[in-house]
Amino acid sequence: MRGEKCPFCNISQDRIVAAGSNVFAIADEFPVAKGHTLVIPTRHVRSIFQLETNQSVDLWEFVVKVRQLLADKFKSDGFNIGTNDGDAAGQTVSHAHIHIIPRYKGDVEDPRGGLRWIIPDKARYWQ
């Protein structure tokens, strides 16, 4: 089922940077780092956890491929990879997708905690 008003179901083909079976990748329109890319299942579901097993496997195998493409192209030093699953987690597009965000030494003063900084008051587990 495709979402009639879904921006990912109605994506322009020229925005797609890579495609596989059941999945495609686009550059993020509002990147937080050079190379920030979204991996999106072609099936319209709100959560990656609603995908059928074969679609989920395709999705994660494609994440691995896109991560390697980005590492080769942008020579990044690390990655944050994740999804916003539900409104409370900050999901703003109601079509499942995974962010692959290349990271670079010095892009932030202290990168420790990575994704934990989503909730900054609880991020400093190492102190």
N, CA, C and O atoms as a GROMACS GRO file, in nm:
protein
  508
    1MET      N    1   0.084  -0.119   0.000
    1MET     CA    2   0.000   0.000   0.000
    1MET      C    3   0.088   0.124   0.000
    1MET      O    4   0.179   0.136   0.082
    2ARG      N    5   0.062   0.214  -0.089
    2ARG     CA    6   0.140   0.336  -0.099
    2ARG      C    7   0.060   0.451  -0.039
    2ARG      O    8  -0.062   0.458  -0.055
    3GLY      N    9   0.130   0.539   0.031
    3GLY     CA   10   0.065   0.655   0.088
    3GLY      C   11   0.046   0.762  -0.017
    3GLY      O   12   0.142   0.808  -0.078
    4GLU      N   13  -0.079   0.802  -0.038
    4GLU     CA   14  -0.112   0.898  -0.142
    4GLU      C   15  -0.036   1.030  -0.125
    4GLU      O   16   0.009   1.088  -0.224
    5LYS      N   17  -0.022   1.077  -0.002
    5LYS     CA   18   0.046   1.204   0.023
    5LYS      C   19   0.186   1.184   0.082
    5LYS      O   20   0.250   1.280   0.124
    6CYS      N   21   0.232   1.062   0.085
    6CYS     CA   22   0.362   1.031   0.146
    6CYS      C   23   0.476   1.082   0.056
    6CYS      O   24   0.481   1.049  -0.062
    7PRO      N   25   0.567   1.161   0.113
    7PRO     CA   26   0.677   1.211   0.030
    7PRO      C   27   0.772   1.102  -0.018
    7PRO      O   28   0.836   1.118  -0.121
    8PHE      N   29   0.781   0.990   0.053
    8PHE     CA   30   0.870   0.883   0.011
    8PHE      C   31   0.804   0.791  -0.092
    8PHE      O   32   0.872   0.731  -0.174
    9CYS      N   33   0.672   0.779  -0.087
    9CYS     CA   34   0.602   0.699  -0.187
    9CYS      C   35   0.595   0.773  -0.321
    9CYS      O   36   0.577   0.711  -0.426
   10ASN      N   37   0.609   0.903  -0.315
   10ASN     CA   38   0.598   0.987  -0.435
   10ASN      C   39   0.729   1.057  -0.467
   10ASN      O   40   0.730   1.167  -0.522
   11ILE      N   41   0.839   0.993  -0.433
   11ILE     CA   42   0.972   1.053  -0.452
   11ILE      C   43   1.006   1.060  -0.601
   11ILE      O   44   0.977   0.968  -0.677
   12SER      N   45   1.066   1.168  -0.638
   12SER     CA   46   1.113   1.183  -0.776
   12SER      C   47   1.230   1.087  -0.799
   12SER      O   48   1.321   1.079  -0.716
   13GLN      N   49   1.229   1.017  -0.910
   13GLN     CA   50   1.333   0.918  -0.940
   13GLN      C   51   1.472   0.979  -0.942
   13GLN      O   52   1.570   0.909  -0.915
   14ASP      N   53   1.484   1.106  -0.973
   14ASP     CA   54   1.617   1.169  -0.977
   14ASP      C   55   1.675   1.192  -0.837
   14ASP      O   56   1.793   1.224  -0.825
   15ARG      N   57   1.595   1.176  -0.732
   15ARG     CA   58   1.646   1.188  -0.595
   15ARG      C   59   1.707   1.057  -0.544
   15ARG      O   60   1.782   1.058  -0.447
   16ILE      N   61   1.676   0.946  -0.610
   16ILE     CA   62   1.724   0.815  -0.563
   16ILE      C   63   1.871   0.799  -0.598
   16ILE      O   64   1.909   0.808  -0.715
   17VAL      N   65   1.953   0.774  -0.495
   17VAL     CA   66   2.098   0.759  -0.516
   17VAL      C   67   2.140   0.613  -0.526
   17VAL      O   68   2.248   0.583  -0.576
   18ALA      N   69   2.055   0.522  -0.479
   18ALA     CA   70   2.082   0.378  -0.488
   18ALA      C   71   1.949   0.306  -0.467
   18ALA      O   72   1.859   0.356  -0.400
   19ALA      N   73   1.938   0.188  -0.527
   19ALA     CA   74   1.814   0.111  -0.513
   19ALA      C   75   1.845  -0.037  -0.511
   19ALA      O   76   1.940  -0.083  -0.573
   20GLY      N   77   1.763  -0.111  -0.438
   20GLY     CA   78   1.772  -0.255  -0.431
   20GLY      C   79   1.632  -0.312  -0.435
   20GLY      O   80   1.536  -0.239  -0.459
   21SER      N   81   1.621  -0.441  -0.411
   21SER     CA   82   1.487  -0.499  -0.407
   21SER      C   83   1.420  -0.455  -0.277
   21SER      O   84   1.477  -0.472  -0.169
   22ASN      N   85   1.303  -0.400  -0.286
   22ASN     CA   86   1.223  -0.357  -0.171
   22ASN      C   87   1.277  -0.235  -0.097
   22ASN      O   88   1.227  -0.203   0.011
   23VAL      N   89   1.378  -0.166  -0.151
   23VAL     CA   90   1.441  -0.057  -0.075
   23VAL      C   91   1.512   0.040  -0.169
   23VAL      O   92   1.555   0.003  -0.279
   24PHE      N   93   1.525   0.166  -0.124
   24PHE     CA   94   1.603   0.264  -0.199
   24PHE      C   95   1.665   0.363  -0.102
   24PHE      O   96   1.630   0.367   0.016
   25ALA      N   97   1.758   0.443  -0.152
   25ALA     CA   98   1.826   0.542  -0.068
   25ALA      C   99   1.822   0.678  -0.136
   25ALA      O  100   1.831   0.689  -0.258
   26ILE      N  101   1.808   0.781  -0.052
   26ILE     CA  102   1.811   0.919  -0.100
   26ILE      C  103   1.900   1.001  -0.006
   26ILE      O  104   1.917   0.967   0.111
   27ALA      N  105   1.956   1.109  -0.059
   27ALA     CA  106   2.025   1.204   0.027
   27ALA      C  107   1.920   1.275   0.112
   27ALA      O  108   1.814   1.313   0.062
   28ASP      N  109   1.950   1.293   0.240
   28ASP     CA  110   1.857   1.363   0.329
   28ASP      C  111   1.842   1.508   0.283
   28ASP      O  112   1.941   1.573   0.250
   29GLU      N  113   1.719   1.558   0.280
   29GLU     CA  114   1.694   1.696   0.238
   29GLU      C  115   1.744   1.798   0.340
   29GLU      O  116   1.771   1.913   0.304
   30PHE      N  117   1.757   1.757   0.465
   30PHE     CA  118   1.804   1.846   0.571
   30PHE      C  119   1.919   1.777   0.644
   30PHE      O  120   1.906   1.743   0.762
   31PRO      N  121   2.032   1.756   0.575
   31PRO     CA  122   2.141   1.676   0.632
   31PRO      C  123   2.204   1.741   0.755
   31PRO      O  124   2.221   1.863   0.761
   32VAL      N  125   2.240   1.657   0.852
   32VAL     CA  126   2.312   1.706   0.969
   32VAL      C  127   2.462   1.683   0.953
   32VAL      O  128   2.541   1.729   1.036
   33ALA      N  129   2.502   1.614   0.846
   33ALA     CA  130   2.644   1.591   0.815
   33ALA      C  131   2.656   1.563   0.666
   33ALA      O  132   2.561   1.521   0.601
   34LYS      N  133   2.775   1.586   0.613
   34LYS     CA  134   2.802   1.557   0.473
   34LYS      C  135   2.780   1.407   0.448
   34LYS      O  136   2.842   1.324   0.514
   35GLY      N  137   2.691   1.374   0.353
   35GLY     CA  138   2.663   1.235   0.320
   35GLY      C  139   2.543   1.176   0.391
   35GLY      O  140   2.511   1.059   0.369
   36HIS      N  141   2.474   1.252   0.476
   36HIS     CA  142   2.356   1.204   0.549
   36HIS      C  143   2.257   1.146   0.448
   36HIS      O  144   2.210   1.217   0.359
   37THR      N  145   2.224   1.020   0.464
   37THR     CA  146   2.143   0.946   0.367
   37THR      C  147   2.031   0.871   0.438
   37THR      O  148   2.047   0.828   0.552
   38LEU      N  149   1.918   0.857   0.370
   38LEU     CA  150   1.805   0.781   0.422
   38LEU      C  151   1.789   0.654   0.341
   38LEU      O  152   1.795   0.656   0.218
   39VAL      N  153   1.770   0.542   0.410
   39VAL     CA  154   1.738   0.415   0.345
   39VAL      C  155   1.591   0.388   0.376
   39VAL      O  156   1.548   0.388   0.491
   40ILE      N  157   1.514   0.365   0.269
   40ILE     CA  158   1.368   0.364   0.279
   40ILE      C  159   1.312   0.237   0.215
   40ILE      O  160   1.346   0.205   0.101
   41PRO      N  161   1.227   0.164   0.286
   41PRO     CA  162   1.162   0.050   0.222
   41PRO      C  163   1.059   0.100   0.121
   41PRO      O  164   0.995   0.203   0.143
   42THR      N  165   1.044   0.029   0.010
   42THR     CA  166   0.945   0.071  -0.090
   42THR      C  167   0.803   0.050  -0.038
   42THR      O  168   0.711   0.122  -0.078
   43ARG      N  169   0.784  -0.047   0.049
   43ARG     CA  170   0.651  -0.072   0.107
   43ARG      C  171   0.620   0.039   0.206
   43ARG      O  172   0.702   0.071   0.292
   44HIS      N  173   0.502   0.097   0.195
   44HIS     CA  174   0.461   0.204   0.285
   44HIS      C  175   0.416   0.146   0.420
   44HIS      O  176   0.306   0.093   0.432
   45VAL      N  177   0.503   0.158   0.519
   45VAL     CA  178   0.471   0.123   0.657
   45VAL      C  179   0.527   0.235   0.743
   45VAL      O  180   0.624   0.301   0.706
   46ARG      N  181   0.467   0.257   0.857
   46ARG     CA  182   0.513   0.364   0.947
   46ARG      C  183   0.641   0.323   1.020
   46ARG      O  184   0.727   0.407   1.045
   47SER      N  185   0.652   0.196   1.054
   47SER     CA  186   0.764   0.147   1.134
   47SER      C  187   0.838   0.036   1.060
   47SER      O  188   0.776  -0.046   0.991
   48ILE      N  189   0.969   0.033   1.073
   48ILE     CA  190   1.045  -0.077   1.012
   48ILE      C  191   1.003  -0.211   1.071
   48ILE      O  192   1.024  -0.315   1.010
   49PHE      N  193   0.943  -0.208   1.189
   49PHE     CA  194   0.902  -0.331   1.256
   49PHE      C  195   0.770  -0.386   1.201
   49PHE      O  196   0.725  -0.492   1.244
   50GLN      N  197   0.710  -0.317   1.106
   50GLN     CA  198   0.590  -0.365   1.037
   50GLN      C  199   0.624  -0.436   0.905
   50GLN      O  200   0.535  -0.487   0.838
   51LEU      N  201   0.750  -0.439   0.870
   51LEU     CA  202   0.791  -0.503   0.746
   51LEU      C  203   0.786  -0.655   0.761
   51LEU      O  204   0.803  -0.709   0.871
   52GLU      N  205   0.764  -0.723   0.650
   52GLU     CA  206   0.773  -0.868   0.649
   52GLU      C  207   0.921  -0.906   0.662
   52GLU      O  208   1.009  -0.824   0.634
   53THR      N  209   0.948  -1.028   0.704
   53THR     CA  210   1.085  -1.070   0.731
   53THR      C  211   1.178  -1.047   0.613
   53THR      O  212   1.287  -0.993   0.630
   54ASN      N  213   1.137  -1.088   0.493
   54ASN     CA  214   1.225  -1.070   0.376
   54ASN      C  215   1.250  -0.922   0.347
   54ASN      O  216   1.359  -0.886   0.303
   55GLN      N  217   1.151  -0.837   0.371
   55GLN     CA  218   1.168  -0.694   0.348
   55GLN      C  219   1.263  -0.633   0.452
   55GLN      O  220   1.344  -0.546   0.420
   56SER      N  221   1.253  -0.681   0.574
   56SER     CA  222   1.342  -0.635   0.680
   56SER      C  223   1.486  -0.676   0.652
   56SER      O  224   1.579  -0.597   0.670
   57VAL      N  225   1.505  -0.799   0.606
   57VAL     CA  226   1.639  -0.847   0.570
   57VAL      C  227   1.695  -0.763   0.456
   57VAL      O  228   1.810  -0.720   0.462
   58ASP      N  229   1.614  -0.738   0.353
   58ASP     CA  230   1.658  -0.654   0.241
   58ASP      C  231   1.698  -0.515   0.289
   58ASP      O  232   1.799  -0.460   0.245
   59LEU      N  233   1.618  -0.459   0.380
   59LEU     CA  234   1.645  -0.326   0.432
   59LEU      C  235   1.781  -0.320   0.501
   59LEU      O  236   1.862  -0.233   0.470
   60TRP      N  237   1.806  -0.413   0.593
   60TRP     CA  238   1.932  -0.409   0.669
   60TRP      C  239   2.053  -0.446   0.583
   60TRP      O  240   2.162  -0.393   0.604
   61GLU      N  241   2.035  -0.536   0.487
   61GLU     CA  242   2.145  -0.565   0.395
   61GLU      C  243   2.179  -0.441   0.312
   61GLU      O  244   2.295  -0.416   0.281
   62PHE      N  245   2.076  -0.365   0.276
   62PHE     CA  246   2.099  -0.244   0.198
   62PHE      C  247   2.164  -0.135   0.283
   62PHE      O  248   2.247  -0.060   0.233
   63VAL      N  249   2.128  -0.127   0.411
   63VAL     CA  250   2.195  -0.033   0.501
   63VAL      C  251   2.345  -0.060   0.502
   63VAL      O  252   2.425   0.033   0.497
   64VAL      N  253   2.383  -0.187   0.508
   64VAL     CA  254   2.525  -0.224   0.507
   64VAL      C  255   2.592  -0.175   0.379
   64VAL      O  256   2.701  -0.118   0.383
   65LYS      N  257   2.527  -0.196   0.265
   65LYS     CA  258   2.584  -0.154   0.136
   65LYS      C  259   2.596  -0.002   0.127
   65LYS      O  260   2.700   0.049   0.085
   66VAL      N  261   2.492   0.069   0.166
   66VAL     CA  262   2.494   0.215   0.158
   66VAL      C  263   2.598   0.272   0.254
   66VAL      O  264   2.668   0.367   0.219
   67ARG      N  265   2.609   0.215   0.372
   67ARG     CA  266   2.711   0.260   0.467
   67ARG      C  267   2.849   0.249   0.406
   67ARG      O  268   2.931   0.340   0.420
   68GLN      N  269   2.877   0.138   0.337
   68GLN     CA  270   3.007   0.120   0.274
   68GLN      C  271   3.028   0.218   0.159
   68GLN      O  272   3.138   0.272   0.143
   69LEU      N  273   2.924   0.242   0.080
   69LEU     CA  274   2.933   0.341  -0.028
   69LEU      C  275   2.967   0.480   0.028
   69LEU      O  276   3.051   0.551  -0.027
   70LEU      N  277   2.900   0.516   0.138
   70LEU     CA  278   2.926   0.646   0.200
   70LEU      C  279   3.066   0.653   0.259
   70LEU      O  280   3.133   0.755   0.248
   71ALA      N  281   3.111   0.545   0.322
   71ALA     CA  282   3.246   0.541   0.379
   71ALA      C  283   3.349   0.561   0.269
   71ALA      O  284   3.445   0.636   0.286
   72ASP      N  285   3.330   0.495   0.156
   72ASP     CA  286   3.423   0.507   0.044
   72ASP      C  287   3.420   0.648  -0.016
   72ASP      O  288   3.524   0.705  -0.047
   73LYS      N  289   3.299   0.702  -0.034
   73LYS     CA  290   3.284   0.832  -0.101
   73LYS      C  291   3.328   0.949  -0.014
   73LYS      O  292   3.395   1.040  -0.062
   74PHE      N  293   3.291   0.947   0.114
   74PHE     CA  294   3.313   1.063   0.199
   74PHE      C  295   3.429   1.047   0.298
   74PHE      O  296   3.464   1.142   0.368
   75LYS      N  297   3.488   0.928   0.303
   75LYS     CA  298   3.603   0.903   0.391
   75LYS      C  299   3.573   0.943   0.535
   75LYS      O  300   3.655   1.006   0.602
   76SER      N  301   3.453   0.907   0.581
   76SER     CA  302   3.412   0.941   0.717
   76SER      C  303   3.489   0.858   0.818
   76SER      O  304   3.549   0.756   0.784
   77ASP      N  305   3.485   0.903   0.942
   77ASP     CA  306   3.556   0.835   1.051
   77ASP      C  307   3.465   0.747   1.135
   77ASP      O  308   3.514   0.671   1.219
   78GLY      N  309   3.335   0.755   1.114
   78GLY     CA  310   3.239   0.675   1.190
   78GLY      C  311   3.099   0.703   1.137
   78GLY      O  312   3.082   0.778   1.041
   79PHE      N  313   3.000   0.642   1.200
   79PHE     CA  314   2.861   0.658   1.158
   79PHE      C  315   2.768   0.655   1.278
   79PHE      O  316   2.795   0.587   1.377
   80ASN      N  317   2.658   0.729   1.267
   80ASN     CA  318   2.541   0.708   1.350
   80ASN      C  319   2.435   0.651   1.256
   80ASN      O  320   2.410   0.707   1.149
   81ILE      N  321   2.374   0.541   1.296
   81ILE     CA  322   2.271   0.477   1.214
   81ILE      C  323   2.151   0.453   1.304
   81ILE      O  324   2.162   0.390   1.410
   82GLY      N  325   2.035   0.504   1.262
   82GLY     CA  326   1.918   0.485   1.347
   82GLY      C  327   1.790   0.527   1.280
   82GLY      O  328   1.788   0.579   1.169
   83THR      N  329   1.682   0.502   1.353
   83THR     CA  330   1.548   0.535   1.304
   83THR      C  331   1.469   0.604   1.414
   83THR      O  332   1.488   0.576   1.533
   84ASN      N  333   1.380   0.692   1.374
   84ASN     CA  334   1.286   0.754   1.466
   84ASN      C  335   1.157   0.675   1.451
   84ASN      O  336   1.092   0.683   1.346
   85ASP      N  337   1.119   0.599   1.551
   85ASP     CA  338   1.006   0.506   1.543
   85ASP      C  339   0.891   0.557   1.628
   85ASP      O  340   0.882   0.526   1.747
   86GLY      N  341   0.804   0.635   1.567
   86GLY     CA  342   0.687   0.688   1.637
   86GLY      C  343   0.701   0.836   1.670
   86GLY      O  344   0.812   0.890   1.673
   87ASP      N  345   0.588   0.899   1.695
   87ASP     CA  346   0.586   1.043   1.724
   87ASP      C  347   0.671   1.079   1.845
   87ASP      O  348   0.743   1.179   1.842
   88ALA      N  349   0.664   0.999   1.951
   88ALA     CA  350   0.740   1.029   2.072
   88ALA      C  351   0.891   1.022   2.049
   88ALA      O  352   0.968   1.082   2.124
   89ALA      N  353   0.932   0.951   1.944
   89ALA     CA  354   1.074   0.940   1.910
   89ALA      C  355   1.115   1.045   1.807
   89ALA      O  356   1.230   1.046   1.763
   90GLY      N  357   1.023   1.132   1.768
   90GLY     CA  358   1.055   1.238   1.675
   90GLY      C  359   1.030   1.206   1.529
   90GLY      O  360   1.075   1.281   1.442
   91GLN      N  361   0.960   1.098   1.499
   91GLN     CA  362   0.933   1.064   1.359
   91GLN      C  363   0.841   1.169   1.298
   91GLN      O  364   0.733   1.195   1.350
   92THR      N  365   0.885   1.230   1.188
   92THR     CA  366   0.807   1.335   1.124
   92THR      C  367   0.751   1.293   0.989
   92THR      O  368   0.656   1.355   0.940
   93VAL      N  369   0.806   1.190   0.928
   93VAL     CA  370   0.753   1.135   0.803
   93VAL      C  371   0.696   0.998   0.837
   93VAL      O  372   0.767   0.913   0.891
   94SER      N  373   0.570   0.976   0.805
   94SER     CA  374   0.501   0.852   0.844
   94SER      C  375   0.530   0.737   0.748
   94SER      O  376   0.440   0.661   0.713
   95HIS      N  377   0.653   0.726   0.706
   95HIS     CA  378   0.700   0.615   0.622
   95HIS      C  379   0.834   0.574   0.682
   95HIS      O  380   0.924   0.657   0.694
   96ALA      N  381   0.846   0.451   0.718
   96ALA     CA  382   0.968   0.402   0.784
   96ALA      C  383   1.092   0.438   0.703
   96ALA      O  384   1.090   0.435   0.580
   97HIS      N  385   1.199   0.471   0.773
   97HIS     CA  386   1.327   0.498   0.708
   97HIS      C  387   1.438   0.494   0.812
   97HIS      O  388   1.416   0.513   0.932
   98ILE      N  389   1.558   0.468   0.764
   98ILE     CA  390   1.676   0.460   0.851
   98ILE      C  391   1.774   0.568   0.809
   98ILE      O  392   1.807   0.582   0.691
   99HIS      N  393   1.820   0.646   0.906
   99HIS     CA  394   1.921   0.748   0.881
   99HIS      C  395   2.060   0.685   0.889
   99HIS      O  396   2.090   0.612   0.983
  100ILE      N  397   2.142   0.714   0.790
  100ILE     CA  398   2.284   0.679   0.795
  100ILE      C  399   2.358   0.812   0.793
  100ILE      O  400   2.358   0.883   0.692
  101ILE      N  401   2.422   0.844   0.905
  101ILE     CA  402   2.486   0.974   0.920
  101ILE      C  403   2.636   0.955   0.935
  101ILE      O  404   2.683   0.910   1.039
  102PRO      N  405   2.712   0.990   0.832
  102PRO     CA  406   2.858   0.983   0.845
  102PRO      C  407   2.906   1.082   0.952
  102PRO      O  408   2.852   1.192   0.964
  103ARG      N  409   3.006   1.041   1.026
  103ARG     CA  410   3.064   1.128   1.130
  103ARG      C  411   3.211   1.149   1.101
  103ARG      O  412   3.277   1.065   1.041
  104TYR      N  413   3.261   1.264   1.144
  104TYR     CA  414   3.396   1.304   1.113
  104TYR      C  415   3.465   1.352   1.240
  104TYR      O  416   3.404   1.421   1.322
  105LYS      N  417   3.591   1.315   1.256
  105LYS     CA  418   3.667   1.362   1.373
  105LYS      C  419   3.658   1.513   1.379
  105LYS      O  420   3.686   1.582   1.281
  106GLY      N  421   3.619   1.562   1.497
  106GLY     CA  422   3.609   1.706   1.518
  106GLY      C  423   3.478   1.769   1.474
  106GLY      O  424   3.462   1.890   1.486
  107ASP      N  425   3.381   1.690   1.424
  107ASP     CA  426   3.253   1.751   1.382
  107ASP      C  427   3.173   1.802   1.501
  107ASP      O  428   3.090   1.892   1.486
  108VAL      N  429   3.195   1.746   1.618
  108VAL     CA  430   3.144   1.800   1.744
  108VAL      C  431   3.257   1.791   1.846
  108VAL      O  432   3.349   1.711   1.831
  109GLU      N  433   3.249   1.874   1.947
  109GLU     CA  434   3.358   1.881   2.045
  109GLU      C  435   3.383   1.747   2.115
  109GLU      O  436   3.497   1.703   2.127
  110ASP      N  437   3.276   1.682   2.161
  110ASP     CA  438   3.289   1.556   2.233
  110ASP      C  439   3.179   1.461   2.185
  110ASP      O  440   3.065   1.472   2.229
  111PRO      N  441   3.213   1.367   2.096
  111PRO     CA  442   3.109   1.280   2.040
  111PRO      C  443   3.067   1.165   2.130
  111PRO      O  444   2.977   1.089   2.094
  112ARG      N  445   3.130   1.150   2.248
  112ARG     CA  446   3.094   1.038   2.334
  112ARG      C  447   2.944   1.038   2.364
  112ARG      O  448   2.884   1.142   2.386
  113GLY      N  449   2.888   0.920   2.362
  113GLY     CA  450   2.745   0.906   2.389
  113GLY      C  451   2.662   0.896   2.262
  113GLY      O  452   2.551   0.843   2.266
  114GLY      N  453   2.714   0.947   2.151
  114GLY     CA  454   2.646   0.935   2.022
  114GLY      C  455   2.496   0.956   2.029
  114GLY      O  456   2.449   1.066   2.060
  115LEU      N  457   2.421   0.852   2.000
  115LEU     CA  458   2.275   0.860   1.997
  115LEU      C  459   2.214   0.892   2.133
  115LEU      O  460   2.100   0.937   2.141
  116ARG      N  461   2.288   0.869   2.240
  116ARG     CA  462   2.235   0.901   2.373
  116ARG      C  463   2.201   1.048   2.389
  116ARG      O  464   2.121   1.084   2.476
  117TRP      N  465   2.260   1.134   2.307
  117TRP     CA  466   2.235   1.278   2.316
  117TRP      C  467   2.094   1.316   2.272
  117TRP      O  468   2.057   1.433   2.277
  118ILE      N  469   2.015   1.219   2.229
  118ILE     CA  470   1.874   1.245   2.198
  118ILE      C  471   1.804   1.295   2.324
  118ILE      O  472   1.714   1.378   2.317
  119ILE      N  473   1.846   1.242   2.439
  119ILE     CA  474   1.793   1.288   2.567
  119ILE      C  475   1.914   1.341   2.647
  119ILE      O  476   1.974   1.268   2.726
  120PRO      N  477   1.948   1.469   2.625
  120PRO     CA  478   2.074   1.523   2.677
  120PRO      C  479   2.093   1.514   2.828
  120PRO      O  480   2.205   1.496   2.875
  121ASP      N  481   1.986   1.524   2.906
  121ASP     CA  482   2.000   1.519   3.051
  121ASP      C  483   2.046   1.382   3.101
  121ASP      O  484   2.094   1.370   3.214
  122LYS      N  485   2.032   1.280   3.018
  122LYS     CA  486   2.070   1.145   3.059
  122LYS      C  487   2.187   1.092   2.977
  122LYS      O  488   2.221   0.974   2.989
  123ALA      N  489   2.248   1.175   2.894
  123ALA     CA  490   2.349   1.128   2.800
  123ALA      C  491   2.486   1.102   2.863
  123ALA      O  492   2.564   1.024   2.808
  124ARG      N  493   2.518   1.163   2.971
  124ARG     CA  494   2.655   1.156   3.026
  124ARG      C  495   2.674   1.036   3.118
  124ARG      O  496   2.702   1.052   3.237
  125TYR      N  497   2.658   0.918   3.064
  125TYR     CA  498   2.672   0.794   3.142
  125TYR      C  499   2.815   0.769   3.187
  125TYR      O  500   2.836   0.692   3.280
  126TRP      N  501   2.913   0.831   3.125
  126TRP     CA  502   3.054   0.804   3.154
  126TRP      C  503   3.110   0.890   3.266
  126TRP      O  504   3.226   0.875   3.302
  127GLN      N  505   3.030   0.981   3.321
  127GLN     CA  506   3.080   1.067   3.430
  127GLN      C  507   3.046   1.009   3.565
  127GLN      O  508   3.081   1.068   3.668
   0.00000   0.00000   0.00000
